[in-house]
Amino acid sequence: MDNRQRGSFTGKLGFVLSAAGASVGLGNIWRFPYLAAKYGGGIFLLVYILLALTFGYTMIIAETSIGRMTHQSPVGAFRQFGQNAVTRFGGWINAVIPVLIVPYYSVIGGWVCKYLYEFLHTDLQVIAGDTFFTSFITNGVSTELWFCVFVFLNLLVIYMGVENGIERVSRFMMPVLVVLAVIISIYSVTRPGALQGVKYLLIPNLQNFSWMTVVAAMGQMFYSLSIAMGILVTFGSYMKKDVSIEDSTRQVEFFDTAIAILSGLMIIPAVFAFSGSDPSQLKAGPSLMFNTMPKIFADMGLGRIIGILFFILVLFAALTSAIALTESAVSTFSDEFGWSRKKGTCFMGIVMLVLGSLSCLGYGPLSFITILKMPFLDFFDFLTNSVMMPIAALTICAIVTRYIGIGRIAEEVTYDGQPFRRRAVFSFMIRYICPLFVLIILLSSVAAAFGIIQM
């Protein structure tokens, strides 16, 4: 593919907002609060921030640099450093992961669309009912309809291209997302009784620390920063040479962590305030957003307005991440098969509808079919996040240290004349600590899935 014809971001802001949009998704607003609640609050947050500044920083630098120096999506990018089993495998696993993630991710995006629609016109007590969520996800027709709505919104942006679609939408959505997060957080933390929740989230308590706090924080950081999904390699390939990779990485880290903290402040203090400071309410886990939060909105003043704003925020976050996942896949089709953006987008649409429909119907009409005792959505989530992404990250570490070299990464980072301020941290992490962390995530996640350990 002629690099001169490749789409690109207009500058650093376009890259930062798009990469932050990729990172800031359901992982931050849906997943982070319930993991923080489960694994110690403030101590979980502290561990997460430390990992983001070391592990996350290293992987973002590596993937973005590889993308910019090659101007290719993952398969072509890794191929430029040698025709061997490691580079071929590393390229294709990074390319396949988004293809498998975005269909089931879009199903959850459809759930968000459904809740936003219901908050616009349905009685809040109905939405807050104990059976509302279960009745919805087991209704194959309704889940399929809202899934298709989300898929259409996603593909429309991808079809518009890098600058006119992804960057333009990110420039609009990300500032709005931040403003909404701040508004809802302020409302949440000022409710009577919410201060206990603020303290739980922000003040580390060593008594809440366990090894699983570290493992959970590692997994969340991995999920949240879009590491080893091919996204950062693809977005790096759209980055202009005069944009500082290290400065951009720092800003993406800050944006991602800030939204995660705001998400915790939106949800955890609200749960404390409206449950009489009963921390057991935080144990709702993945259903916290769809079961617990509607109950809170139904009981609070301005509940409908806050609920609408909340699900608009979640929808924007879900869309920006889904767009990034889909773009990574479409870019691979373009680079490897010479497909046009239109053809690649249409093909991804078909893949999303087929695989996403399995996840849609897995809790309803197809609930009798399970893989490793998991419904389709849970299985795809386990396969990608717990198995494929850690393996993909291991291959990135191996390719950087064995085939590319720290020196070539440093040359790319300093291309614009800026110093590589944390080169020593990067070198130590990519050689030793990142592979070890990734191996721990892989083994602990697989062991938990098979019931060997409890997470």
N, C-alpha and C positions, 0 to 999 in steps of 0.2 A: 504494500500500500504506500502511495506517495505521501510522505509525512507533511508536505506542504498543503495537501488537501484535507489534512486531519483537522477536526474541530478543535477549538481551544477556548480557555477562559480568557476574559478580557484583561485580567490582572489578578493581583493577590486577593482582593476582596471577593472576586468571583470564586476563586479556588477555596478560600477559607470558608465562605458561607456554604458552598456546595459540599465540601468535605465535612463541615460541621453538621450540615443537614443529613449527610449519610450517617454520621455518628449519633446525632440526636434523634432518636426514634422511640419506638415502643420499649427498647432496652432501657432508656433513661426514665421515661414517664410511667411505664407500666411495671417493668421488672425491677428497677433500682429500689423504689420505695419498699416493696415487699421483702426484698432480700436484706435491705438495711434493717427493717423491722425485725426480721427473723434472726439475724446474726449479730446483734449487739448494738445497733444504732450508731453512736458516735465512734466507737472503736472500728466498726466496719467502714465508716466513711473515711477515717484516718488511713486505714490500710489501703483502701481503694485509691485515695489521692497519691500515696507513696508509690503504688504500683503504676498508676497512670503516668507519673513523672519519670519513671525509669523504664519499665517494661513497655508501656504504651508508647512513650516517646521514641524508643528504639525501633519498634516495629513500624511506626508511622514514617520515620525518617527513611528506613530501609525500603519500604514499599514505594513511597513517593519518589525516591531517588531512582529506583529501577525503572519506574514508569517514565520519568522525564528523560533519562539518558537514552532510552530505547524508542520512545514515541510509539509504544505498542501496548496492547492489552496483555494479560499475563502469559498466555501461551507463546506469543511471539517475543515478548520481553525476555523470558527466561531462556528461550531457544538461542538468543544472541550470545549467551555465555557458555555455549557448548551443546553439542548434540549427544546427550547421554541420558541414561534412565532417570537420573535425579532431576535434571532441568526439564525434561519432557513431562515427568510425573508432576513436578511442582507447578508447571504452567497449567496443565489441564485440571488438576484438582482445584486450584484457585479459580479457574474459569467455570467449573461445573457447580461450585458451591452456590453462587448467586442464582443459578438456574433452578436449583432445588429449594432455596430459601424463599424466594419472592412469591411463589404460589401460595404457600401456607401463611406467609406473612400477610399477604393480601386478604386472606380469609379473616384474620384478626382485624385488619383494616376495615373490612366490611362490617364487622361487629361494631366498630367505632362509628361508622356511618349510620348504622341502625340506631344506636343510642342517641346520636346527635339529632336524628330525625324525630325520635320519640320525645326527647326533651323539648322539642319545639311545639308539641301539641298535645301530648298524652299526660294524663293526671300523674303527678309525681309519685303518689302512693302506689299506683299500678307498677311503675317502673321499679320501685323499691321493693316490690313483692318478692318473697323468697323463691318463687318458681319462675319469675320473669325471664331470667337469663337462661336457665335450663330449658324452658319451653322454646325459647328462640333458637338456641344452637342445635336442638334436636329436630327442628322443623326444616327439612331439606330445602323446600321451596324458598322460604324466607332467607335463609343463610346464603343460598345460591344467588338470589337477586341482589343482595347487598354486596356480596363478593364481586359480582360483575360490575357494580357501580364503581367500586374502588379500583378494579382493574382498568376500567375505561379512563378514569382520571389519571392514572399512572401512565398508561400508554400514550395518552394525548400529549403529555409533556415530553416523553421520550421521542415521539415522532417530530416534535418541533426542533430538536437538535440540542447541541451543547450550550451555545450562547443564548439563542432565542428561547430555549425550553428550560433546561436544567438551571443555568445561571440566573435567568430572569425570575423563575419561580422561587429559587432559593433566596434571591435578594429581597423578594416580597415576604415570603413565608417566615424566614428566620427572625427578622426583627419583630414581626407580629407575634410570633411564638414567644419571644422573650418578654414582650410587653404583657401578654396574657398570663404568662407564668408568674411574673412579678405581681400583677393585680390579684390573682387567685391566692398566691402565697401570703400577701399582706392580709387579705380577708381571713385566710385560714388561721394565721398565727395570732390574730387579734380576737379570736373567739374566746369566751370564758373557759378556762381550763386547758387551753392549748399550749400554755407555757411548758407544761410537763413534756409534751411531745417535742417541742423545740429543744429542750434540754436533752432528751433521749437521743435525738438525731445528731446534735452538734457537740455534745460534751462526751469525750471518750471515757468509758468506764472499763478498766482492765478486768473487772470481774466478769464482764460479758465476752471476754476474748476466748477463742478456742482456735484450734488448727483449722476447723471448718470455716471460720471467719475469713481466714486467708484464702482458702480454696474457693469459697463463694465470691470473694472480692476479685480474685484472679479471673474467674469465669465471667463475672459481670463486666470487668474492664475489657476483656477480650471481645465480648458481645457488643459492648457499648461503643467502643472506638472503631468498629468495623475492620478489625484486624483479620488478615488471612481470608478475605472474601473476594479478593481481586479488585475491590472498589478503589483502594488507594493507589494501586498500580495504574489502573485505568485513568483515574483523575490526575495522577502525576503525569501521565502521557499528554494531558491537555494543558499542563502548566507551562507558562512561558519561562524562558531562561533567566529573565531579569527579576524573577520572583524568588525571594528568600525561602528556601525549604525549611530551615530551622525556625525562623520567625513564624512562618505559617503553621508549622507543627505546634509550636507553643500556643498559638491563638486557638487552634482546633482543640487542644487539650483543655485550655481554660474554658472555652465555650461549652464543651461536653460536660466538664465537671460542674460548672456553674448551673447548667440545666438539671443535672442529676440532683444537686443540692436543692434547687428550687422545687423540683418534683417531690423530694422528700418533705419539704416545708409545706407544699400544697396538701399532701395526703396525711402524713403522720400526725401533725398537730390537730388536724381536723378529726381524725379517728379518736385521739385522746379527748378532745373537747366534747364530742358527741357520744362518747361511750362511758362518760364518767371516769376518765383516766384509767380505763380497763385495758391493759396492754395485750390481753388475750385476743382483742379484736384485731390486732395487727397480724395475727396468725392466719388470716384468710388466704394468704399466698397469692397465686396468680389471679384469683377471682376478686382480689381487693378492688380493682378498678370497676368491674362490672357488677359486683354484688354489694360490696360495702359502701363504696362512694355514692351510688344512687340513694342508699338509705340515709346517708349523711345529708345529701342535698335536699332530700324530701323533708328533713327535720329542721333545716336552717332557714333563716330569713333570706330572701332573694335567692332561694334555692334553685329556681328554674333558670334564672339569669346566670348564676355561677356555674350550674351544670352545663348550660349551652356553651359558655366560654371555655369550660374545661374540655369538653369533647371537641370543640373547634381546635383547641391547642393540640390535643392528642391526634386529631386527624391530620393536621399540618405536619406533626412530627412523624407520623406513620408514612405519609406521602413522600416526604423528603428522603427517607431511608429506602422506601420501595423504589423510588426513581433511581437512586444510586445503584441499587442491586440490579435493576433491569438494564440500566445503561452499561454496566460492566459486561453483562451478557451480550447485549447488542453490539458493543464494541468488539468483542471477541469474534462474533459472526462476521463482522465487517473485515477485520484484520486477517482472519484465517480462511474464510471462504469467499471473500470479495463481494459479500452481499451489500446491497444498498441499505441505508437506514430504514427505509420503508419495509423492505423484505425482512430484515432482522427483527423489527418491531412486530410485524405481523406473526412471525414464527414464535416469538416470545409470548405473544398473546395466546396462541394455540397451546403452548406448553403450560402457561399459567392457568388456562381454563381447564385443561385435562387434569393436571396434578392438583390444582387448587380445589377442583370439584371433589376429588377424593377426600381432601381434608375437610371440605364443607360438609360432606355427607357422612363423615366418619363418626360423628356423634349422634346421627339420626338413622337414616335408612341403611347405611353401611356399617352400623355399630357392631354388627355380628362379625366383622372382619377386623382382626388385629394382627400386628407384627410385633413379636417379642412382648405380647400382652398389651401393646399400645395401640390406640386409634391412629389413623393415618397422620393427623396433624402432630401428635406427640412423637410419633416415630420419625417423621421428617425433621422435627426440631432436634431430637436426640442425634440422629445421623449426622446432621450438618454441624450443629454447635458443639456436641460432645465428642465426636469422632473425627469428622473431616477437617474442621477448622484447626484443631490442635496439630493434626498431621500436616496440614498445609503450612502452618507457622513453622514447624520443624524443618520443612523443606526450604523455606525462605532463609532461615538461619544457616542451613547447610550451604545453600547456593551463595549467600553473601560471603561466608567465611572461606569456602573452598574454591569457588569459581570466579566471583567478582572481585573480592578483596576489599578490606576496609578502606584502602587508599583510593580506590575508584569511587566509592560512595562519598568519601570526603571531598574529592574533586568536584563531584556534582553538587554537594551541599555548599561549597565555597565558590561556585562558578560565578556568582554575582559579586564576588569580592568580599563577602561577609565572612567572618571567622566561624569555624565550627566549634562553638563554645563548649559543647558537652561531648566532644569526640571521645574522651577517655571513658565516659559513662557508656556511650554507644558501643565502643569496642568491647568493653568488659561484658556488657549485657548480652550482645549478639553472640559472643563466643561461648559464654558459660551459663549465665543466669536465665536468659530467655528459653533456651532449650530445656533446661531443668524445670522451669515453671510450666512450660507447655506439656511436658511429659507428666507432671503431677496432675494437671487439669485433665488430661486424657485418661490416665489410669483411674483417678478418683471418680470421674464422671461415669466411666464404663462400669466400675465396681458398684457405684450407687444404682445404676440402671438394672444391674443383675441382683441387687439386694445384698451385696457383700458388705457394704458399709451404708450408714445412714447419713444423708445430707440435709 
